[in-house]
């Protein structure tokens, strides 16, 4: 049965290729640091299941040491010239985005198909397996259409990863932090504090505490996936679902959307808000956040209303 092993293998092979390309990139004075970082990621994906908790902990510390020591830099490996890209863009127009649409289409179609054939793919991982297949299909389609050199997609992927740097692994790190917080009982502590603050039998008070708490914790932790275990254990499950009879699917979905509103407003979400500013060479490093706040706040208000009206019908 196809499951996470397939996903981790594809990701591990990709990072292994990045490590090799980084080690041979003469344009990057810090190529060995980059190669080591991607090699550690490759080992984590390919062998993490065999290394145990201690082994994976050592890999995480190695990633932190490499990134924190400033050992990583940006390479300048050329794949295609600027003139060639302009010519392709002018010739293809909006059709150039068609391969990108293969990924969500394959993810949606594959999820439906795989769940209909549970003996083929682990039903719990159907969406992730379909997404991975979509990426591979899109890659094959682009190779057949544009006919670049075989190494070009990997080189372009490496260029983007070098630009993002260590922030690329921040979502996984913060999601793991959320799981640690949940196991440590932080949700119970927050739930106790919220219980004293929320008026008795006040549904709107519980909804506000949950949605605003998701946004606030996301701003603090930088990732809604890290905030969700805490707020779900504190308010979402005990109050909204069990006490007020809320629909678990609606509570979970709108809670995550509320957390994403917090993502738009925090520098802790470095890969979303600081990296784009760096890539665009913006003088104001918080320019992306400033542009997103007018969207985030009304969207958060809409999510509060949606949860109140749709979650308890």
Long-range contacts (C-beta under 8 A, 24 or more apart in sequence): 1-119, 1-120, 1-121, 1-122, 2-120, 2-121, 2-122, 2-125, 2-129, 3-121, 3-122, 3-124, 3-125, 3-129, 4-122, 4-125, 4-128, 5-49, 6-129, 6-132, 7-125, 7-128, 7-129, 7-132, 8-45, 8-46, 8-48, 8-49, 9-45, 9-46, 10-132, 10-135, 10-136, 11-45, 12-41, 12-42, 12-43, 12-44, 12-45, 12-46, 13-42, 13-46, 14-154, 14-157, 15-39, 15-41, 15-42, 15-45, 16-42, 16-46, 17-154, 18-42, 18-154, 18-157, 18-158, 18-161, 21-77, 21-151, 21-154, 21-155, 21-158, 22-75, 22-158, 22-162, 25-75, 25-76, 25-77, 25-158, 27-75, 27-76, 27-77, 28-73, 28-74, 28-75, 28-76, 28-77, 28-162, 29-73, 30-71, 30-72, 30-73, 31-73, 31-75, 32-71, 33-66, 33-69, 33-71, 33-72, 33-73, 34-72, 34-73, 34-75, 34-162, 36-62, 36-66, 36-71, 37-63, 37-66, 37-67, 37-71, 37-72, 37-166, 38-161, 40-66, 41-169, 60-173, 63-166, 63-169, 66-166, 67-165, 67-166, 72-162, 72-165, 72-166, 73-162, 74-162, 74-163, 74-165, 75-158, 75-159, 75-162, 77-155, 77-158, 77-159, 79-148, 79-149, 79-152, 79-155, 79-156, 79-159, 80-148, 80-152, 88-146, 99-138, 99-141, 99-142, 99-145, 100-138, 102-134, 102-137, 102-138, 102-141, 103-131, 103-134, 103-135, 103-138, 104-134, 105-134, 106-130, 106-131, 106-133, 106-134, 106-137, 106-138, 107-131, 107-134, 110-134, 163-275, 163-278, 163-279, 164-271, 164-275, 165-275, 167-270, 167-271, 167-274, 167-275, 168-271, 170-222, 170-223, 170-269, 170-270, 170-271, 171-223, 171-225, 171-271, 174-221, 174-222, 174-223, 174-225, 174-226, 175-223, 175-225, 175-226, 176-226, 177-221, 177-226, 178-221, 178-223, 178-225, 178-226, 178-227, 178-228, 178-229, 178-230, 179-229, 181-226, 181-229, 181-230, 182-229, 182-230, 182-233, 186-230, 187-229, 187-230, 187-231, 187-232, 187-233, 187-234, 188-233, 188-234, 189-234, 190-230, 190-231, 190-234, 190-235, 191-233, 191-234, 191-235, 191-238, 191-239, 194-234, 194-235, 194-239, 198-239, 203-244, 203-308, 203-312, 204-308, 206-235, 206-239, 206-240, 206-243, 206-244, 207-240, 207-304, 207-307, 207-308, 207-311, 208-304, 209-235, 210-235, 210-236, 210-239, 210-240, 210-251, 210-255, 210-258, 210-307, 211-254, 211-255, 211-258, 211-300, 211-303, 211-304, 211-307, 212-258, 212-300, 212-304, 214-255, 214-256, 214-258, 214-259, 214-262, 215-258, 215-259, 215-261, 215-262, 215-265, 215-300, 216-262, 217-259, 217-262, 218-259, 218-260, 218-261, 218-262, 218-263, 218-266, 218-269, 219-262, 219-263, 219-265, 219-266, 219-268, 220-266, 220-268, 221-268, 222-263, 222-266, 222-268, 222-269, 222-270, 223-263, 223-268, 223-269, 224-256, 224-259, 224-260, 224-262, 224-263, 227-259, 227-262, 228-252, 228-255, 228-256, 228-259, 231-255, 231-259, 240-311, 244-312, 245-312, 246-311, 246-312, 247-310, 247-311, 247-312, 247-313, 250-307, 250-310, 250-311, 251-307, 251-311, 254-303, 254-306, 254-307, 254-310, 254-311, 255-307, 257-299, 257-303, 258-300, 258-303, 258-304, 258-307, 261-296, 261-297, 261-299, 261-300, 261-303, 262-296, 262-300, 264-289, 264-292, 264-293, 264-295, 264-296, 265-289, 265-292, 265-293, 265-296
